[in-house]
Amino acid sequence: MDADATNRAELKKIRVLLLTNRDSDNVGDQIIEATVISLLRTVARNLSIADESFEISSRAAGIISKKYLRTGDESLLDPARKAISQADLLIFGGAPLFNYKYQSFYRRTIRTVELAQEYGVPTLFSSIGVEPYSDVDPRSQKLKSALNLPVVRQITTRDDLESVQRYVAGTQIATGLVADPAVFADKVFENLGKPPVAKTKVAKPIVGLVVTRGGIFADNGIDFTEGDQREFWLGAIRLLEDRGYNYRLFTTGQFTDEIFLDSLVRHHGVPAKNVTFTVNSPDELIQELRKCDSVIAYRLHASITAFALGIPSVGLSWNFKVPEFYREIGYPERAIDSTNWNPLHVVTAMETALKSEVKKEEGYLYTVYKALYDGVKEAIALDDSSTAYSLEEVFDVLPRSVKTSQREYRAKVQRKLRRSYEFYANRSKAETKGASKRVSLLRGVLRRIKQTLR
C-alpha cells in the first residue's frame, strides 16, 4: 500500500459490529469470539489499517431480543438499530446462526440482516454453523429471502457448504467451506493455562471426558437417553481404570451439562477429585484441556480446541457437524456414530488416537483467515494493493489473548446465574415423577456457580 492509501486508512475509522455467541454459557462460543477478534485485527494490519482506526464492537448474536420475537414491538429494536446504523461492516462470527429446527437463531438472523439492509451496512457471515437447507420448510425459506438481500456479501461455513450454496443460488454472494476460528486457539491463548512442566512426568495418561446435557440426543433424533449417557460414562470410567488411565470429567460450561455432571458425583459414585464442576471462561476450558493427554467429547468445541492444542480426541457424533469436523482435519475415524457409543469401542478409538500426533494441514487452517481477509477487503472497498499474509505471518501477527479479568469473569458468571435461575424456576414448577431429585441437583449446581464469585 502506498503512503497516501496508508494515510487514508489511518484517518477513516472503520467500525465493525461483530456478532457472536459471546454471552453463551458454552465456553466454546467464547473461544470463537476471542479468535475471531484476533483474526480480524490481523486482517486490519494486513490491510495497513492502524489499530486505533479499526474499531470492533463485539456484541451477542442475539442483538434482536427474545421479547421482540414474542411481541413484535418495534421499539425493542432501538438498541439493534443504533448498533447497526453506526457500523461500517457487520460480521456474524462462528455461531449457529441458521439454526431453525429447535432454536430461534434463524429469526434473529433474519431481522438483523433486514436492519443491515435498511442502513446499507455490508454483511459477512464467517465460519458459521449451518443446519441443512430445506425447499419446503417455511423457516428455511424465510431465511433464504433474508440471505439474498444485496447487503450480504459473503457466507462461509465450517460444516455445510452445500446448504449455503442452495441458500444463495442465483446470487453473486461469495461462499466457502472454512475452518472454525477456534483452530487458532493455541496461538490466541498460548499465554494462558499452560500446563505445569511436571505434567509430562505423569506415569498414567490423563483422558478428558466431556459430558453433555441429557436432552440433546432427543433434540437431534437420537434414541439415547440421559440414563444411557450415564451408563456409557460409568462404563468408560471403569474401562479406563482397568487399562491404567487417569481421567477427568468436565464440561464446556453449559449449565445443563453441569447438572448432568453433578448427578454423576452425587448419585453414581464418581469421585469429586476427578471432576471440575464449573467452567466459566476460555482460560478455564483451555486449562482443563491442557491437563489431558487425550479427550473423549460430546461437545464439538472441546474437540476443536483440543485439536488446536495438539491433543488427540474422539468425538461422539450427535449431529452431522461432529463427523464433518473430523473429516476436514483428516481423522474421520475419530468421529463415533451413536450406534457405537459403547465404552469398549470408544476407549479403543481413543487409544488409537493417543498413539498418533495431531497433524495439522496448513491449507485447512488458512481458509478462515483468507476468507475473512477477502471479505473485509471487498466490503470496505479500500484502494489497496496488498496481498493476504501467509499462514506463518498470520501466526506472527495474531494478537494474543490476555487472562480474563475479574470484572469480566464476574459478568460471565452473573449472566450464567441469571439464565440458570430462569431454568431452575421453570423446572421447580414441574410436578412430574423425579422432579424433587432434579430440583435438588439444580440447587447444588447453582451453589457451585455462586462459589466461583467468592
C-alpha positions in Angstrom: 0.0 0.0 0.0 1.4 3.4 -0.9 1.8 6.3 1.6 -1.4 8.1 0.5 -3.5 5.0 0.9 -2.0 4.3 4.2 -2.8 7.8 5.4 -6.4 7.4 4.3 -6.7 4.1 6.1 -5.4 5.8 9.3 -7.7 8.8 9.0 -11.0 6.9 8.5 -12.1 4.9 11.5 -13.7 1.6 10.3 -16.3 0.4 12.7 -17.0 -3.3 12.7 -20.0 -4.8 14.5 -19.1 -8.4 15.3 -22.0 -10.7 16.4 -21.1 -14.0 18.1 -22.5 -16.2 20.8 -20.2 -14.3 23.2 -22.5 -14.4 26.2 -23.3 -18.1 25.9 -22.5 -20.4 28.8 -20.8 -22.6 26.3 -17.2 -21.5 26.6 -16.6 -22.8 23.1 -18.6 -19.9 21.8 -16.4 -17.5 23.9 -13.3 -19.0 22.3 -14.8 -18.4 18.9 -15.3 -14.7 19.8 -11.7 -14.3 21.0 -10.2 -16.0 18.0 -12.4 -14.1 15.5 -11.4 -10.8 17.1 -7.7 -11.7 16.8 -8.2 -12.7 13.2 -10.0 -9.5 12.4 -7.3 -7.4 14.0 -4.7 -9.4 11.9 -6.8 -8.6 8.7 -6.7 -4.9 9.6 -3.0 -4.9 10.0 -2.7 -6.9 6.7 -4.6 -4.0 5.1 -2.3 -1.4 6.7 -5.2 -0.1 8.9 -3.9 1.3 12.1 -5.1 -0.5 15.2 -6.7 2.7 16.5 -8.6 3.1 13.2 -10.2 -0.3 13.3 -12.8 -0.4 16.0 -14.5 -3.8 16.8 -17.7 -3.7 18.8 -18.4 -7.3 19.9 -22.0 -8.0 20.7 -24.1 -11.1 21.3 -25.7 -12.5 18.1 -29.0 -12.2 19.9 -28.9 -8.5 19.4 -32.6 -8.9 18.5 -34.2 -9.6 21.8 -36.5 -12.6 22.6 -39.1 -10.2 23.8 -39.2 -8.6 20.3 -39.6 -12.0 18.8 -42.6 -12.7 21.1 -44.3 -9.3 20.8 -43.1 -7.7 17.5 -42.8 -4.4 19.4 -40.6 -2.3 17.1 -39.4 0.0 19.9 -37.5 -3.0 21.2 -35.3 -2.8 18.1 -33.9 0.6 19.1 -30.6 -0.8 20.5 -30.0 -3.0 17.5 -30.8 -0.2 15.1 -28.3 2.1 16.9 -25.5 -0.5 16.8 -26.1 -1.5 13.2 -26.6 2.0 11.9 -23.2 3.1 13.4 -21.3 0.2 11.8 -19.3 0.2 8.5 -19.3 -3.5 8.4 -21.4 -6.2 10.1 -19.8 -9.6 10.7 -21.5 -12.7 12.1 -18.8 -14.8 13.5 -18.9 -18.6 14.1 -22.4 -19.0 15.7 -25.1 -21.5 14.6 -27.0 -18.6 13.0 -29.1 -20.6 10.6 -30.5 -23.0 13.2 -34.2 -23.3 12.9 -35.2 -26.9 13.8 -35.4 -26.4 17.6 -33.8 -23.0 18.1 -34.9 -19.5 17.1 -31.5 -18.2 15.9 -32.7 -18.0 12.4 -35.4 -15.4 13.3 -32.8 -13.2 14.9 -30.5 -13.5 11.9 -33.3 -12.6 9.5 -34.2 -9.4 11.4 -30.6 -8.4 11.8 -29.9 -8.7 8.1 -33.0 -6.8 7.3 -31.8 -3.9 9.5 -28.4 -4.1 7.9 -30.1 -3.8 4.5 -32.1 -0.8 5.8 -29.0 1.0 6.8 -26.8 -0.2 3.9 -24.2 -2.0 6.1 -22.2 -4.7 4.2 -22.7 -8.0 5.9 -20.4 -11.1 6.1 -21.1 -14.5 7.7 -17.8 -16.1 8.8 -17.4 -19.8 9.6 -20.9 -20.2 10.8 -22.8 -23.3 11.7 -25.5 -24.3 9.3 -28.5 -26.6 9.5 -29.5 -28.3 6.3 -31.4 -26.2 3.7 -35.0 -27.1 3.1 -37.1 -26.3 0.0 -40.3 -27.0 1.9 -39.7 -25.7 5.4 -41.1 -22.1 5.6 -38.5 -21.2 8.2 -35.6 -22.2 5.9 -37.3 -20.2 3.1 -37.7 -17.1 5.2 -34.0 -17.3 6.0 -33.2 -17.7 2.3 -35.1 -14.5 1.5 -33.0 -12.5 4.0 -29.7 -14.0 2.9 -30.5 -13.0 -0.7 -30.6 -9.3 0.2 -28.0 -7.2 -1.6 -26.2 -6.2 1.6 -25.0 -9.8 2.1 -21.5 -10.1 0.5 -20.0 -13.4 1.8 -21.1 -16.5 3.6 -18.5 -19.1 4.8 -19.4 -22.1 6.8 -17.4 -24.7 8.9 -19.7 -27.6 8.1 -22.4 -27.5 5.3 -21.3 -25.7 2.2 -23.9 -27.4 0.0 -26.7 -25.8 2.1 -25.1 -22.4 2.0 -24.9 -22.6 -1.8 -28.5 -23.6 -2.0 -29.5 -20.6 0.2 -27.8 -18.1 -2.2 -28.2 -19.9 -5.5 -28.5 -17.4 -8.4 -26.8 -14.6 -6.5 -23.2 -13.2 -6.6 -22.6 -13.8 -2.9 -19.2 -15.4 -2.2 -19.3 -18.8 -0.4 -16.8 -21.2 1.0 -16.0 -24.0 3.4 -13.5 -22.8 6.0 -12.0 -23.9 9.3 -13.6 -22.9 12.6 -11.7 -19.8 14.0 -11.1 -21.8 17.2 -8.4 -23.8 15.3 -6.2 -20.8 16.2 -6.9 -21.2 19.9 -3.4 -22.5 20.5 -1.9 -19.2 19.3 -4.5 -16.8 20.7 -4.4 -18.4 24.1 -0.8 -19.5 24.1 -0.1 -17.4 27.2 -3.0 -18.9 29.2 -3.5 -22.1 31.1 -0.1 -23.6 30.3 0.4 -27.0 31.9 3.0 -27.4 34.6 6.3 -29.0 33.5 5.6 -31.9 35.8 2.6 -33.0 33.6 5.0 -34.7 31.2 6.3 -36.9 34.0 2.9 -38.4 35.0 3.0 -42.1 34.6 -0.6 -42.6 33.7 -2.1 -40.7 30.7 -5.0 -38.4 31.6 -8.1 -38.8 29.5 -10.6 -35.8 29.5 -14.2 -36.8 29.4 -16.5 -34.0 28.2 -20.2 -34.7 29.1 -23.3 -33.0 27.7 -26.9 -32.4 28.8 -29.4 -35.3 28.8 -31.9 -33.9 26.3 -29.5 -33.1 23.4 -29.9 -36.5 21.9 -33.7 -36.5 21.6 -33.5 -32.9 20.2 -31.4 -34.4 17.4 -33.5 -37.5 16.7 -31.1 -40.0 18.5 -32.6 -42.7 20.7 -30.2 -42.3 23.6 -31.5 -41.3 27.0 -29.9 -39.5 29.9 -29.6 -42.9 31.6 -27.9 -44.3 28.5 -25.3 -41.5 28.6 -24.8 -42.0 32.3 -24.2 -45.8 31.8 -21.8 -45.0 28.9 -19.6 -42.7 31.0 -19.6 -45.0 34.1 -18.6 -47.9 31.8 -15.9 -45.9 30.2 -14.5 -44.9 33.6 -14.3 -48.5 34.7 -12.6 -49.5 31.4 -10.1 -46.6 31.6 -9.2 -47.6 35.2 -8.8 -51.2 34.2 -6.4 -50.1 31.4 -4.3 -47.9 33.6 -5.5 -44.4 32.7 -6.3 -41.4 34.9 -9.4 -39.4 33.9 -11.0 -36.1 34.4 -14.6 -35.1 33.8 -15.7 -31.6 32.8 -18.0 -29.6 30.5 -17.6 -26.7 28.2 -19.7 -24.6 30.6 -23.3 -25.2 29.7 -25.4 -25.1 32.9 -27.5 -28.1 31.8 -24.3 -30.1 31.1 -23.1 -29.3 34.6 -26.4 -30.6 36.1 -25.7 -34.0 34.4 -22.1 -33.9 35.6 -23.1 -33.1 39.2 -25.5 -36.1 39.1 -22.6 -38.5 38.3 -20.9 -37.4 41.5 -23.9 -37.1 43.8 -25.7 -40.2 42.9 -23.4 -42.5 41.0 -20.1 -42.7 42.8 -17.8 -40.7 40.5 -15.1 -39.2 42.8 -15.2 -35.5 43.1 -11.4 -35.3 42.9 -11.7 -36.3 39.2 -14.2 -33.6 38.3 -14.2 -29.9 37.5 -17.8 -28.9 38.2 -17.9 -25.4 36.6 -16.1 -23.9 33.6 -16.9 -20.3 33.1 -14.2 -18.8 30.8 -11.9 -19.7 28.0 -9.0 -19.7 30.4 -10.6 -22.4 32.4 -11.5 -24.6 29.5 -8.0 -24.2 28.0 -6.5 -25.1 31.4 -8.7 -28.3 31.7 -7.8 -29.4 28.2 -4.1 -28.9 28.7 -4.2 -31.2 31.6 -5.2 -34.0 29.3 -3.3 -36.4 27.0 -6.4 -37.3 25.1 -10.1 -36.3 25.1 -13.4 -38.0 24.6 -16.1 -35.4 24.0 -19.7 -34.8 23.1 -19.3 -31.0 22.7 -17.8 -30.1 19.4 -15.7 -27.2 20.6 -14.0 -29.3 23.1 -12.8 -31.4 20.1 -11.9 -28.3 18.0 -10.0 -26.7 20.9 -8.2 -29.9 21.7 -7.2 -30.2 18.0 -5.8 -26.6 18.2 -3.8 -27.5 21.3 -2.4 -30.7 19.6 -4.4 -33.0 21.9 -5.8 -36.1 20.2 -9.5 -36.6 20.7 -12.5 -38.6 19.6 -15.9 -37.0 19.1 -19.2 -38.6 19.9 -21.4 -37.7 16.9 -24.8 -36.4 18.0 -25.3 -34.3 14.8 -23.6 -34.0 11.4 -21.3 -31.2 12.4 -19.1 -33.6 14.5 -18.1 -36.1 11.7 -17.8 -33.1 9.3 -15.1 -31.5 11.5 -13.2 -34.8 12.0 -13.3 -35.4 8.2 -12.0 -31.9 7.5 -9.0 -32.4 9.8 -8.1 -35.8 8.3 -9.3 -38.1 11.1 -12.8 -39.3 10.1 -12.5 -42.5 12.1 -12.3 -40.4 15.3 -16.0 -39.3 15.0 -18.0 -42.1 16.6 -21.6 -42.7 15.5 -24.3 -43.2 18.1 -24.6 -46.9 17.1 -21.1 -47.4 18.5 -21.5 -45.4 21.7 -20.2 -48.2 24.0 -17.2 -48.0 26.3 -15.1 -50.6 24.5 -15.4 -49.1 21.1 -14.9 -45.5 22.2 -12.0 -46.2 24.6 -10.3 -48.3 21.9 -10.7 -45.5 19.4 -9.2 -43.1 21.9 -6.2 -45.3 22.5 -5.6 -45.5 18.7 -5.7 -41.7 18.5 -3.4 -41.3 21.5 -0.7 -43.3 19.7 -0.5 -40.6 17.0 0.5 -37.0 17.0 -2.1 -34.5 15.9 -1.1 -33.3 12.4 -2.5 -30.0 11.1 -2.9 -29.3 7.4 -1.9 -25.7 6.9 -4.2 -25.1 4.0 -7.2 -26.0 6.1 -6.1 -23.7 9.0 -5.6 -20.8 6.5 -9.0 -21.0 5.0 -10.8 -19.0 7.7 -8.2 -16.2 7.7 -8.1 -15.9 3.9 -11.9 -15.7 3.6 -12.0 -13.0 6.3 -9.3 -11.0 4.5 -11.1 -11.2 1.2 -14.5 -10.4 2.6 -13.3 -7.4 4.7 -11.2 -6.0 1.8 -14.0 -6.2 -0.6 -16.7 -4.9 1.8 -14.9 -1.8 2.9 -13.6 -1.1 -0.6 -10.1 0.1 0.3 -7.9 1.2 -2.5 -5.4 -1.4 -1.5 -2.8 -3.5 -3.4 -1.8 -5.7 -0.6 -1.9 -9.5 -0.6 -3.0 -11.7 2.2 -0.5 -12.7 4.8 0.9 -16.2 4.6 -0.1 -18.6 7.5 3.2 -18.1 9.1 2.7 -14.3 9.0 -0.8 -14.7 10.5 0.8 -16.7 13.4 3.3 -14.0 14.0 0.9 -11.0 13.8 -2.1 -12.6 15.5 -2.8 -10.7 18.8 -2.7 -12.9 21.9 -5.5 -13.0 24.4 -5.0 -11.9 27.9 -6.3 -13.5 31.0 -10.0 -12.9 31.7 -10.2 -10.0 34.2 -12.0 -10.4 37.5 -14.6 -8.0 36.3 -15.2 -9.9 33.0 -15.3 -13.2 34.9 -17.9 -11.9 37.3 -20.0 -10.7 34.4 -19.8 -14.1 32.7 -20.8 -15.9 35.9 -23.7 -13.5 36.7 -25.1 -14.0 33.2 -24.9 -17.7 33.7 -26.6 -17.4 37.1 -29.4 -15.4 35.7 -30.1 -17.9 33.0 -29.7 -20.8 35.5 -32.2 -19.3 37.9 -34.7 -18.9 35.0 -34.2 -22.6 34.2 -34.5 -23.5 37.8 -37.7 -21.6 38.2 -39.3 -23.3 35.3 -38.1 -26.8 36.3 -39.1 -26.4 40.0 -42.7 -25.9 38.9 -42.7 -29.4 37.4 -44.9 -31.9 39.2 -43.5 -34.9 37.3 -42.0 -38.0 38.8 -38.4 -37.5 40.0 -38.9 -33.7 40.0 -37.6 -33.3 43.5 -34.3 -35.1 42.7 -33.8 -32.9 39.6 -34.5 -29.8 41.6 -32.0 -30.9 44.2 -29.4 -31.2 41.5 -30.2 -27.8 40.2 -29.8 -26.2 43.6 -26.4 -28.0 44.0 -25.1 -26.7 40.7 -26.3 -23.2 41.4 -24.4 -23.2 44.7 -21.2 -24.3 42.9 -21.6 -21.5 40.4 -22.1 -18.9 43.2 -18.9 -20.1 44.9 -16.9 -19.1 41.8 -17.8 -15.4 42.6 -16.2 -15.5 46.1 
